[in-house]
Amino acid sequence: FILKSALRNDVENSSLDTELQQLGFPKDHAGALTKSYSENSQKGREALRRSSLRYPAPEITWSTDFITWSSKCGSVDEPLIRLKINGTPCTLTLPKLELLITELRTAAKCIKNVKLLMY
């Protein structure tokens, strides 16, 4: 946990050594950990980058119904999109689906920008 946090925050070797000693590590143990941190910090940061922002792909099922008549509204002639994302059902009209797609594209661009900053 300590080394992982140090990698995430780009802690300098001397600061890590001091912090480890303040936590009660003997000077020689703190020095050995700091040396290992120094020698492997680049590899460690790359491993953190590869493992961050990774989520399993969602399970999505969908169907489209075209409603022509409703007992409440009369003539409708409107498609309804039924989504199920990870088991959670959702029904969308065409304008709501278009809005959802726009918002997801915006979110994807934001995530791509964050990834570019990380590398």
N, CA, C and O of each residue as an XYZ file, in Angstrom:
476
protein
N       0.825     -1.198      0.000
C       0.000      0.000      0.000
C       0.866      1.256      0.000
O       0.587      2.211     -0.726
N       1.907      1.251      0.809
C       2.771      2.427      0.921
C       3.497      2.688     -0.394
O       3.540      3.823     -0.870
N       4.064      1.643     -0.978
C       4.794      1.812     -2.230
C       3.853      2.167     -3.380
O       4.204      2.969     -4.246
N       2.680      1.581     -3.389
C       1.697      1.886     -4.425
C       1.279      3.360     -4.348
O       1.174      4.036     -5.372
N       1.047      3.841     -3.145
C       0.691      5.254     -2.964
C       1.846      6.163     -3.354
O       1.630      7.229     -3.931
N       3.057      5.754     -3.045
C       4.224      6.543     -3.422
C       4.346      6.629     -4.942
O       4.669      7.688     -5.479
N       4.093      5.532     -5.630
C       4.140      5.532     -7.089
C       3.072      6.445     -7.674
O       3.336      7.213     -8.599
N       1.869      6.355     -7.129
C       0.766      7.186     -7.633
C       1.062      8.670     -7.471
O       0.702      9.478     -8.328
N       1.714      9.023     -6.378
C       1.950     10.435     -6.070
C       3.349     10.915     -6.450
O       3.732     12.036     -6.117
N       4.112     10.073     -7.146
C       5.447     10.421     -7.630
C       6.331     10.977     -6.502
O       6.937     12.041     -6.631
N       6.385     10.232     -5.404
C       7.141     10.636     -4.226
C       8.640     10.485     -4.486
O       9.073      9.504     -5.091
N       9.416     11.440     -4.037
C      10.873     11.370     -4.181
C      11.437     10.310     -3.236
O      10.852     10.007     -2.196
N      12.581      9.758     -3.621
C      13.206      8.686     -2.830
C      13.480      9.121     -1.396
O      13.195      8.377     -0.458
N      14.028     10.316     -1.221
C      14.370     10.773      0.134
C      13.125     10.927      0.999
O      13.151     10.620      2.191
N      12.036     11.403      0.402
C      10.787     11.550      1.163
C      10.232     10.193      1.563
O       9.745     10.022      2.681
N      10.303      9.228      0.653
C       9.819      7.884      0.966
C      10.637      7.281      2.100
O      10.079      6.696      3.028
N      11.952      7.422      2.030
C      12.830      6.883      3.067
C      12.487      7.492      4.427
O      12.389      6.778      5.425
N      12.308      8.796      4.461
C      11.965      9.484      5.716
C      10.612      9.017      6.242
O      10.463      8.754      7.436
N       9.636      8.914      5.359
C       8.295      8.485      5.783
C       8.304      7.065      6.327
O       7.648      6.777      7.328
N       9.047      6.173      5.671
C       9.125      4.790      6.142
C       9.754      4.719      7.535
O       9.305      3.951      8.386
N      10.782      5.514      7.760
C      11.417      5.534      9.078
C      10.475      6.121     10.133
O      10.450      5.658     11.273
N       9.710      7.130      9.750
C       8.748      7.710     10.693
C       7.641      6.717     11.034
O       7.043      6.793     12.107
N       7.371      5.788     10.121
C       6.370      4.757     10.385
C       6.925      3.625     11.246
O       6.183      2.735     11.662
N       8.222      3.660     11.509
C       8.811      2.668     12.400
C       9.677      1.632     11.727
O      10.156      0.712     12.391
N       9.894      1.750     10.436
C      10.799      0.812      9.768
C      12.232      1.097     10.211
O      12.620      2.259     10.338
N      13.018      0.056     10.447
C      14.427      0.287     10.726
C      15.091      0.959      9.518
O      14.656      0.781      8.381
N      16.148      1.730      9.782
C      16.796      2.510      8.731
C      17.245      1.632      7.553
O      17.077      2.022      6.397
N      17.815      0.451      7.837
C      18.286     -0.401      6.750
C      17.129     -0.986      5.932
O      17.266     -1.160      4.721
N      15.983     -1.294      6.574
C      14.810     -1.786      5.855
C      14.212     -0.686      4.990
O      13.853     -0.915      3.835
N      14.111      0.514      5.561
C      13.598      1.649      4.798
C      14.496      1.922      3.593
O      14.009      2.212      2.501
N      15.789      1.828      3.797
C      16.739      2.045      2.700
C      16.588      1.004      1.602
O      16.652      1.337      0.418
N      16.389     -0.253      1.981
C      16.231     -1.328      0.997
C      14.937     -1.124      0.187
O      14.928     -1.297     -1.032
N      13.856     -0.757      0.873
C      12.599     -0.505      0.168
C      12.720      0.697     -0.761
O      12.211      0.680     -1.882
N      13.398      1.740     -0.286
C      13.585      2.940     -1.096
C      14.430      2.627     -2.325
O      14.146      3.127     -3.413
N      15.452      1.815     -2.167
C      16.302      1.430     -3.291
C      15.491      0.659     -4.330
O      15.590      0.924     -5.528
N      14.696     -0.288     -3.864
C      13.845     -1.068     -4.763
C      12.830     -0.165     -5.466
O      12.586     -0.311     -6.664
N      12.241      0.767     -4.714
C      11.294      1.735     -5.276
C      11.971      2.545     -6.374
O      11.405      2.734     -7.451
N      13.179      3.020     -6.101
C      13.925      3.831     -7.054
C      14.231      3.059     -8.332
O      14.088      3.595     -9.431
N      14.652      1.806     -8.193
C      15.042      0.998     -9.347
C      13.854      0.547    -10.186
O      13.997      0.314    -11.387
N      12.687      0.422     -9.569
C      11.525     -0.135    -10.267
C      10.352      0.824    -10.395
O       9.256      0.408    -10.771
N      10.560      2.092    -10.091
C       9.435      3.030    -10.085
C       8.795      3.191    -11.458
O       7.572      3.288    -11.559
N       9.599      3.221    -12.515
C       9.029      3.381    -13.862
C       8.147      2.189    -14.231
O       7.049      2.363    -14.760
N       8.633      0.981    -13.951
C       7.843     -0.221    -14.222
C       6.561     -0.228    -13.385
O       5.498     -0.614    -13.870
N       6.671      0.197    -12.140
C       5.513      0.236    -11.261
C       4.456      1.217    -11.751
O       3.263      0.915    -11.723
N       4.894      2.390    -12.199
C       3.949      3.390    -12.716
C       3.248      2.875    -13.979
O       2.049      3.087    -14.161
N       4.004      2.201    -14.842
C       3.405      1.641    -16.055
C       2.358      0.584    -15.701
O       1.300      0.518    -16.327
N       2.655     -0.233    -14.708
C       1.689     -1.257    -14.275
C       0.437     -0.606    -13.702
O      -0.670     -1.083    -13.949
N       0.591      0.473    -12.944
C      -0.570      1.187    -12.402
C      -1.411      1.790    -13.526
O      -2.640      1.733    -13.482
N      -0.762      2.359    -14.520
C      -1.492      2.942    -15.651
C      -2.305      1.883    -16.391
O      -3.454      2.116    -16.766
N      -1.691      0.718    -16.595
C      -2.398     -0.354    -17.306
C      -3.607     -0.853    -16.521
O      -4.603     -1.266    -17.115
N      -3.528     -0.821    -15.213
C      -4.611     -1.390    -14.415
C      -5.662     -0.366    -14.003
O      -6.718     -0.743    -13.494
N      -5.395      0.922    -14.212
C      -6.368      1.921    -13.794
C      -7.422      2.133    -14.877
O      -7.184      1.879    -16.058
N      -8.573      2.595    -14.454
C      -9.706      2.874    -15.336
C     -10.112      1.666    -16.173
O     -10.526      1.816    -17.323
N      -9.998      0.505    -15.615
C     -10.390     -0.708    -16.310
C     -11.628     -1.290    -15.627
O     -11.613     -1.618    -14.441
N     -12.673     -1.403    -16.395
C     -13.896     -2.005    -15.895
C     -14.315     -3.080    -16.893
O     -14.066     -2.948    -18.091
N     -14.940     -4.124    -16.411
C     -15.403     -5.131    -17.359
C     -16.482     -4.538    -18.269
O     -17.221     -3.643    -17.858
N     -16.567     -5.026    -19.476
C     -17.581     -4.541    -20.410
C     -18.967     -4.841    -19.853
O     -19.201     -5.931    -19.332
N     -19.883     -3.891    -19.955
C     -21.231     -4.139    -19.439
C     -21.981     -5.133    -20.320
O     -21.729     -5.246    -21.520
N     -22.892     -5.837    -19.699
C     -23.744     -6.764    -20.445
C     -24.978     -5.992    -20.887
O     -25.775     -5.558    -20.055
N     -25.136     -5.819    -22.197
C     -26.231     -4.999    -22.730
C     -27.079     -5.832    -23.678
O     -26.568     -6.475    -24.594
N     -28.385     -5.805    -23.438
C     -29.337     -6.377    -24.380
C     -30.343     -5.282    -24.719
O     -30.595     -4.394    -23.905
N     -30.911     -5.342    -25.906
C     -31.859     -4.318    -26.314
C     -32.869     -4.874    -27.306
O     -32.646     -5.893    -27.959
N     -33.975     -4.172    -27.390
C     -34.987     -4.480    -28.390
C     -35.720     -3.183    -28.723
O     -35.695     -2.221    -27.956
N     -36.362     -3.179    -29.868
C     -37.113     -2.001    -30.299
C     -38.559     -2.409    -30.523
O     -38.847     -3.409    -31.181
N     -39.451     -1.625    -29.971
C     -40.891     -1.813    -30.188
C     -41.410     -0.567    -30.890
O     -41.032      0.551    -30.542
N     -42.267     -0.759    -31.868
C     -42.859      0.386    -32.524
C     -44.306      0.464    -32.077
O     -45.125     -0.375    -32.451
N     -44.619      1.469    -31.277
C     -45.953      1.650    -30.707
C     -46.787      2.460    -31.699
O     -46.419      3.576    -32.067
N     -47.909      1.889    -32.126
C     -48.773      2.612    -33.062
C     -50.010      3.191    -32.386
O     -50.589      4.168    -32.859
N     -50.411      2.574    -31.268
C     -51.637      3.008    -30.603
C     -51.510      2.762    -29.118
O     -50.970      1.741    -28.693
N     -52.003      3.688    -28.334
C     -51.987      3.541    -26.880
C     -53.369      3.853    -26.349
O     -54.029      4.776    -26.825
N     -53.815      3.078    -25.350
C     -55.129      3.331    -24.764
C     -55.168      4.683    -24.047
O     -56.233      5.286    -23.914
N     -54.009      5.158    -23.588
C     -53.951      6.449    -22.904
C     -53.813      7.617    -23.877
O     -54.418      8.671    -23.676
N     -53.012      7.429    -24.942
C     -52.664      8.539    -25.826
C     -53.297      8.459    -27.204
O     -53.203      9.413    -27.975
N     -53.931      7.360    -27.530
C     -54.457      7.206    -28.881
C     -53.342      6.851    -29.841
O     -52.518      5.986    -29.543
N     -53.305      7.508    -30.993
C     -52.287      7.247    -32.007
C     -50.931      7.764    -31.542
O     -50.816      8.922    -31.138
N     -49.913      6.927    -31.595
C     -48.595      7.296    -31.097
C     -47.561      7.282    -32.222
O     -46.870      8.278    -32.438
N     -47.449      6.170    -32.933
C     -46.466      5.996    -34.008
C     -45.059      6.421    -33.577
O     -44.445      7.290    -34.196
N     -44.564      5.801    -32.518
C     -43.251      6.153    -31.982
C     -42.498      4.892    -31.563
O     -43.068      4.011    -30.919
N     -41.208      4.806    -31.929
C     -40.435      3.643    -31.478
C     -40.033      3.778    -30.014
O     -39.749      4.877    -29.537
N     -40.014      2.671    -29.320
C     -39.511      2.612    -27.951
C     -38.340      1.645    -27.934
O     -38.424      0.546    -28.482
N     -37.266      2.052    -27.312
C     -36.080      1.222    -27.218
C     -36.003      0.684    -25.803
O     -35.990      1.450    -24.839
N     -35.951     -0.621    -25.681
C     -35.856     -1.254    -24.365
C     -34.420     -1.755    -24.189
O     -33.949     -2.625    -24.921
N     -33.746     -1.179    -23.200
C     -32.367     -1.556    -22.884
C     -32.340     -2.316    -21.578
O     -33.164     -2.091    -20.692
N     -31.390     -3.212    -21.470
C     -31.118     -3.860    -20.196
C     -29.602     -3.838    -20.052
O     -28.890     -4.532    -20.777
N     -29.112     -3.024    -19.098
C     -27.673     -2.878    -18.872
C     -27.339     -3.521    -17.535
O     -27.783     -3.062    -16.483
N     -26.555     -4.582    -17.590
C     -26.211     -5.363    -16.390
C     -27.455     -5.738    -15.592
O     -27.455     -5.690    -14.362
N     -28.507     -6.109    -16.304
C     -29.726     -6.567    -15.658
C     -30.694     -5.461    -15.265
O     -31.798     -5.755    -14.806
N     -30.314     -4.203    -15.430
C     -31.192     -3.085    -15.069
C     -31.957     -2.620    -16.305
O     -31.351     -2.157    -17.272
N     -33.293     -2.743    -16.279
C     -34.070     -2.374    -17.463
C     -34.263     -0.859    -17.586
O     -34.299     -0.129    -16.595
N     -34.385     -0.421    -18.833
C     -34.590      0.995    -19.115
C     -35.341      1.097    -20.438
O     -34.994      0.404    -21.395
N     -36.358      1.943    -20.510
C     -37.098      2.161    -21.746
C     -36.888      3.599    -22.175
O     -37.051      4.526    -21.381
N     -36.522      3.780    -23.444
C     -36.198      5.114    -23.959
C     -37.008      5.421    -25.209
O     -37.272      4.545    -26.033
N     -37.394      6.684    -25.331
C     -37.942      7.164    -26.592
C     -36.761      7.527    -27.484
O     -35.622      7.579    -27.019
N     -37.024      7.772    -28.740
C     -35.951      8.099    -29.671
C     -35.177      9.357    -29.248
O     -33.947      9.328    -29.287
N     -35.831     10.462    -28.845
C     -35.061     11.633    -28.399
C     -34.194     11.343    -27.168
O     -33.076     11.848    -27.067
N     -34.702     10.537    -26.241
C     -33.905     10.197    -25.056
C     -32.717      9.320    -25.428
O     -31.640      9.467    -24.851
N     -32.897      8.402    -26.390
C     -31.796      7.570    -26.855
C     -30.722      8.436    -27.517
O     -29.530      8.240    -27.282
N     -31.147      9.390    -28.343
C     -30.189     10.285    -28.999
C     -29.405     11.082    -27.963
O     -28.198     11.273    -28.111
N     -30.086     11.549    -26.913
C     -29.414     12.282    -25.836
C     -28.424     11.377    -25.101
O     -27.310     11.800    -24.792
N     -28.823     10.141    -24.820
C     -27.939      9.188    -24.151
C     -26.681      8.943    -24.988
O     -25.573      8.920    -24.452
N     -26.849      8.763    -26.289
C     -25.700      8.532    -27.166
C     -24.766      9.735    -27.153
O     -23.547      9.569    -27.093
N     -25.317     10.935    -27.207
C     -24.499     12.158    -27.158
C     -23.723     12.238    -25.855
O     -22.531     12.546    -25.862
N     -24.383     11.964    -24.740
C     -23.730     12.017    -23.433
C     -22.640     10.954    -23.304
O     -21.583     11.215    -22.730
N     -22.892      9.761    -23.833
C     -21.879      8.702    -23.779
C     -20.665      9.057    -24.636
O     -19.531      8.765    -24.257
N     -20.899      9.683    -25.784
C     -19.771     10.118    -26.622
C     -18.946     11.178    -25.902
O     -17.717     11.159    -25.964
N     -19.618     12.102    -25.219
C     -18.910     13.132    -24.450
C     -18.089     12.492    -23.334
O     -16.937     12.865    -23.115
N     -18.678     11.537    -22.634
C     -17.961     10.844    -21.560
C     -16.756     10.088    -22.117
O     -15.691     10.082    -21.500
N     -16.916      9.454    -23.274
C     -15.805      8.715    -23.888
C     -14.657      9.666    -24.240
O     -13.490      9.323    -24.047
N     -14.978     10.848    -24.751
C     -13.934     11.834    -25.068
C     -13.203     12.272    -23.804
O     -11.981     12.413    -23.811
N     -13.939     12.485    -22.727
C     -13.317     12.880    -21.456
C     -12.365     11.794    -20.962
O     -11.252     12.090    -20.527
N     -12.799     10.554    -21.031
C     -11.947      9.440    -20.586
C     -10.716      9.336    -21.464
O      -9.618      9.089    -20.964
N     -10.881      9.524    -22.779
C      -9.735      9.468    -23.689
C      -8.742     10.568    -23.352
O      -7.533     10.337    -23.392
N      -9.231     11.769    -23.019
C      -8.342     12.875    -22.643
C      -7.580     12.564    -21.360
O      -6.397     12.882    -21.244
N      -8.258     11.942    -20.399
C      -7.594     11.562    -19.148
C      -6.509     10.543    -19.433
O      -5.406     10.640    -18.896
N      -6.815      9.562    -20.279
C      -5.804      8.551    -20.620
C      -4.593      9.187    -21.296
O      -3.456      8.807    -21.017
N      -4.835     10.162    -22.193
C      -3.724     10.839    -22.857
C      -2.854     11.578    -21.850
O      -1.631     11.600    -21.985
N      -3.474     12.181    -20.844
C      -2.705     12.894    -19.809
C      -1.896     11.928    -18.967
O      -0.814     12.275    -18.492
N      -2.411     10.711    -18.773
C      -1.730      9.728    -17.935
C      -0.484      9.184    -18.631
O       0.481      8.823    -17.957
N      -0.481      9.116    -19.942
C       0.629      8.534    -20.670
C       1.478      9.628    -21.194
O       2.486      9.366    -21.850
